C-alpha cells in the first residue's frame, strides 16, 4: 500500500471512531473490564487504551524486519568476539559472575531464543535504541488486543476492507522453545515448560496467558518463583514437577543479587541438565554497551559489509560513559567535554536496567543537573547515546472519555531464533515510551502493498 493510500485509510478509520455514537464511556468501561479479565495488564493497570492499531505497509515492516534480523546476527558475532577477548568483556561491563556464566555453553547454537529490538519510528526511517536479549515482555499483547478490540464494529469493518496480515509472536515463541529443546538434545515428545520469575512481578498476567496457550498445544507448563526450584539427581523441579525447558523470565542480575552459585537453576544449567532459554550468555548482548561496540569504528572489523551498512543506518552513536577520548562525527573529542556540550542531543542510560529506569534525556535536563548526572554516572556503568527523532501520531485514546493526543510511537520487533515476527507497539505522551513508565500498547496491522 502506498503511503498516501495508507494515510487515507487511517484517516477514514479515525473519522469513523470520532463520529461513532457507540464509542462512549460505557464501551470504555467494558474494554477496561475485558483487559482485567484477559490479563492485558501491567501490575493491575490495563495498558490497552487505544481504539485503533498501528498500521504499517508491508514494505516498511519488511525493511524493519530485515534490519532487525541483520542486527541480531551481528550481535552473535559480537558475543563470539567477547567470549574470546577478556578486555572486550570488561569493556561491555559484565561482572565477573556474569562473564563466568556467559562462558558456559548453553548446549544449543543460537544466542537468543527470543529477543526484542526496541526501535523508534520517524518519518525518515527508524533507529534501534536497545537490544532486549534477556527476557522480552509483551509477546501476548497482540493476541489479547485482537481478542478484546478486533470485534468492535469500526475495527471489524477496517479489517474486512483491507485484509491485513496479523503477526503471531506467541506461536513463534513456543516453536522456538521446542526447536531449541530439540537442538539441545531433548527427546521428550511433550517437554514440560517452566516459566520462571519472581512471584508477583508486573508481567505475571502474561505468564498465565502463555501457560494457557502452551498447554492448549499439549505442553505441560508451570509458573514458578526461583525460590521454588530444586535440583536433585540431575533433575530440576518446581513443586515436584520436572522442568525440561526453563523459560527464564527472571533478570540475570536480579537472580545473581539474591543467590550464590549453589542455587538449583545455576547448578542445573552448569551441569547441562536443563534447556534454559534464554541462556546466561545473552547478558553480553543485552548490555546497552553492546551498541557502543556496534557503533564504534574501532570494531568495524567484527562485522560484514551488510551488517555495517545496517549499523550505520539504524544504530545511533553510543559510547560507554567514561573519562578519556572518543570519536563523534569522525572527530576526536574529550568524552566529558563532548557530553556536556552536546547535552540537548544526548541521552544517558544505565548499562543494565530496564523499563526506562535511570534514563536521563539531556534536552529535558538543566545543564547544571546534567553535569552532576555525568559525574554520578562515572561511578557506575552507564552509556551515552545520541537522541533520535521519534514519530508522533494522533491516536484515539480512552480513559472514561475519548481524546486524541499526539503520542510517541515505538515499534519493537520480536525475534525468535533471530527471525522477526511482529512486535510490541508502545505509545506514550512522554519521552520514555515504556509500559512500566506509564505508557500503553496497541496492536499491529500490516497492509499489503498495492
N, C-alpha and C positions, 0 to 999 in steps of 0.2 A: 504494500500500500504506500502510495506517495505521501510525502509529508503534508501536502495540502489536503489530500483526501482524509488522512488520519485526523488532522486538526479539525476538519469539518465534522467528521463522525463524532469526535469527542465533544465538540460544541453542541451538537444536536442532543447528545446524551445529557450534558449539563443543563440545557434548556428544558429537557423533559423532567429532570429532577426538580429544577427551580419552580416549575409551574404545576406540579402534581399535587392535588389536594390530599391524596392519600399518604403523602410524606409529611408526617406530623408527629407531635410528641408521643402519641400512643404507639406509633410504629417504633420510635426510638426506644421506648421502654421495652418493647418486645425484643428488639435487637440486642439490647444490653442483657436482658434475661437469657436470651439464647446463647450469648457468649459465655455467660457464667455456667450455663448447663453443659455446654460443649467443651469448655476448658480453654477458650481463647482469651487467656488472662496473663498478666504479669503480676505475680502475687495474687491479689484479689481484684485487680483493676482490669476491666475489659479494654482491649487495645485496638479493636476494630471500630474506628469512629468515622469511617469514610464511606460514602454511598456509591462510589464507583471505583473500579480498579485502575491501576496504572496500565495504560495501553501503549505497547511498543510495536513498531513494524517489524516484520520478520528480519529484514536486512540489518536493523540496528541490534536486535537480540543476537543474531549470529555473529556480528562484529564483536560484541562484548564477550560472547561465548568463546570465540577463537582466542581472543586476547587473554582471557582468564585461564584457559587451558594451557596456553603458552607460558604464562607466569607460574602456574603450578609445576610445570616440568622444570622451569628454571630454578624454582625453589628446591626441587630434588637435587639438582646439580650443586646448588649452594650447600646443602646439607652434606653431600658427599665430600666436598672440599673441607667443610668444618670438622668432619669426623677424622680427617687426615691431618688437620692443622690445629694444634692446640692454641696457637695465638689467635686464630680466627674464631675459635670457640669462645675464648675470653673476650674478644672484641664484640661478639654478639651479646655478651652479657649473661651467659649461663653461669649458674653457681656450680661449685664442684659436684654436688649431688646430682644436679640436673644433667651435667655433662657426662657423669658416670653412667647414669641411666640411659642417656641418649646413645651411648656406645653399645648397649645390649641389643643384639639382633632380635627384632620382634618376630621373626620367623616367616615373614611374607615380604614381597619385594616393593610394593608401592608405599611411599611415605605416608600419605593421608588417605584413609578410607573415606572419611567425609571431611570437608573443609569449606571455607567460605571466604571469598574476596570481597571486602567492603569497598563500594565504589560510589562516587558522586557523579551524577549526570549533569551535563551542561548542554547548552545549545550547540556548542562546538564539538562536543565529544564526551569523554568520560575519563576519570582518573581513579585508579585503585589506591586506597589510603592505608589499608591494613590487610594482613592475611590471618584469618582465624583458623589456625591449623590444629587447634586443640579439640574443641567440642562445640561446634556452632549450633546455636539455638535457632528456633523458628522454622524447623523443617516441616512441621504440620500446619503452619499458618495458612498456606494456600488451601489445603484440604478443608480446614474449618471455615475459612472465609467463603469458599464456594458453597459449603453446606448452609451457612447462615444467610448469605446475601444473594446468591445467584437465582433464587426463586422469586425475588422481588420483580414486579412487572417490568420496571424500566431496564433492569439488567437482563432479564429473560428476553425481552424484545431486541436488545442490542446484540446479544449472542446469536439469536436467530437470524438477524440481518447480516452478520459478518462471519459466522462460522469460524471462530478463532481457535488457535491451539492453546491448550492449557497444560502447564507443567505438572509433573507428578513426583516431586522430590522424595516423599515418604516411601514410594515404591522403590526408587533407586537407592535409597539408604538401605533398605532390607536386602536388596540384591547385592549391594557392595559388601555388607556384613557377611552374608553367606558365602559369596565368592572369595572373600578374604579368608574365611574359615577353611574353605577347601584348599586354598593356596598354602595356608599354614600347615596343612596335613590333617585337618579334622575330617572324620569319616562318618559321623552320626548323620542319619538321614534328616532328623529334625533337631538340631542342636538347641540347647536352652540358652536364651539370651538374658544376660543380667545387665540392667540399666543402673549404673552406679553413680550416685551423687549424694550430697548431704540431704538428710530429711528436712523438708520444709523450704527448700530453695524456691526462688521465684518462678522457675521454669518447671516446677513439679507437675503442673497440669499437662504439659507437653508429654511428659513421660507416660502418663496414664493413657493418652491418646495413642502413642506409639505402641504401648503394651497391647492395647486392644487390637490394633492393626496387625502387629506381628503374630498374635495368637490366632487371628482370623485367617492367617496364611499358614497356620499349622506349626508355628514355632513357639513352644512354651517360653514365657517371659516373666521375669520378676524385676521388681524395683527395690533396690536396697541401698542403705547407707553404708559407707566404708566400715563403720564400727560393727556391722553385722556379718562381715566376711570371716570365714575360717579356712585354713589351709592345712589339710592333713592327708598324708599318703598321696602326695602329688595331685590332690583334687581340691579345687577352690569351690567353696559352697557359701550359700547365704540362707540362713534359717533352714538348714538341712537339705537344700536343693543344689545340685551340681550346676555350676556355671561353665558353659562351653565357650560362649562368646561374651567377653566382658566389654559392653558398650560403655566406655568410660566418658562420663559427662562431668565428673569432678575435675576441677582445675588442678594441674600438677603442683604448682607452688603452694596451693592451699593444702593439698594432701601431704606434701613434704613438711609443711609447717606443723602439722599435727601428729605425724607418725614418723618413727625411725625405720630403718631398712628391714626390720623384722615383721613389718605389717604383712598380713596374708596376701594382699594384692601384689606387693613388691616381690615377695618371695616366689609366688606362683609365676609371675612374669619373668623373673630372673631364671627360674628353672625351666621355662618354656612349657609350663603346664596349662596355660590358658591362652587363648587367642584374644588379645586385647586391642581394641580399636577405639580411638587412635592410640598409638604406642607412645612411650615416653620420648621417643626420638623426635616427634613433631615439635617439641619445645624449641628446637633450633630454628625452625622456620617461623614459629609463632612469635618469637621476639620481634618487636617493632624495629629493632636494629637490623633485621634482615633486609628491610627496604633501604637502609643505608648502604648495605653491600650491593644491592641491585643497582642503585643509582650513582655509585661512586666509580669514576673511570678507572681507578686502580684495579678494579676487579673485573673489568670487561672480558679478560681472557677466560673467565669461567664459562662464558655463555656463547651460544651460537649467534650467527648474524640475525636470524629471525627473532630470537629471544631479545637481543639488544634493541632491535627496532621497536618491539612492543614495549620494552622497558622505557625507552626514550619518549615514546608517545603517551604512555599511560601510568608511569610511576613518577610521582613528584620528587623533587630534590629532598633528600632525607639524610641526616647525619646523626651519629651519636653525639650528644651534647657534652663536650669536654674541652678543657683548655688545649690550645695548640693551633695549628694552621689547618685550613680546609679550602676546598675549591667551591666556588659558586659562580655560575655562568662563565666557567672556564678561567676564572681569575682567582688567584690565591688570596685568602683573607685570614686575619686572626679570627678564630671562631667566636669568641665572646664579643668582640667589636662588631662583627657581622650580625650576630643575633640581636644585639642591642639596636643597631642602626636600622635593620630591616624588620623591626617589630611588627609592623602592620601587614607584612607579607608572610608571617611565620606562625606556626603552632608548636607548642611544647607538649610532649606526651610522656608518661611513664613508659619504660621499655616493656613492661609486662603487667598491664592492667586491662580491664575490660569494662564495657558499659559506659564509656566516656569518663570514668573516674580519673581525676588528676589532669585532664586535658585543659590547657590554657591557650586561648586564642589571642594573639598579640593585638589585633585590631580592636579588641574589646577590653583591653587591659591598659591601665595607666602606665606611662613609661617608668616611673619610679618603682611601681609594683612589679612590672615586668623584669626589671633588673634584679630585684630581690628573688623573684622566681627563678631566674637564671642561676643565681648564686646557690639557692637551695637545691636546684636540680643537679649541680655539680657534686653534691654529696651523695647522690644515689645514681641510678641508671635511668637516664632519660634520653629521648631523641628530640630533634627539632626537624620540622617538616614544612615545606612550602605550602601555604594555604592554596586551595584550588577553587576555581569557580564552581558554583552549585546551581543547578536548575531550580527555579521556583515556579510553582504552578498552583492556580486556584483550584481548591478541592472542596467538594461538598462535605463538610464536617458536621457531625451532630453531637450534642450533649442532651439537653432537654429541648433544644431548638436547633434549627438549621442555620449554618453560617458558611461563608466562602472565604476563608483566609488564604493568603499566599503561603504555601508550605515548601520547605526544603525537602527534596526527594532524593533518597539514595536507593539504588538497586544493587543488591549484594548477591551475586550468583553463587549458588551451592555447587560444589564439585564432589563427585563420588568416584573414587579411583581416578581422579584428575579429569573427569568428564562432567561438563556442566549440565544441570537440569534445574531450570527455574532459578528462584532466588527469593530472598526476603525483600519486600518493598517497605521501607521505613519513611515516615513523614514527621516533620517537626516544624514548629514555628521558630524555634531557637536554633543556634548554630550547631548544637550537638544533636545528631539525628539518631539517638539511641532510645530503644524502648525503655531501658532501665533508667534513662534520664527524663522520662515523661513523654516520649514520642509514641506514635501509633503505627499501625500497619494497614496495608491494603493488599489486595490480590494482584496478580499479574495476568494480563491477557495479551497474547501475541497475535496480531493480524497479518495474514499473508500478504505479500507484496502484489501489486497489480501486475 
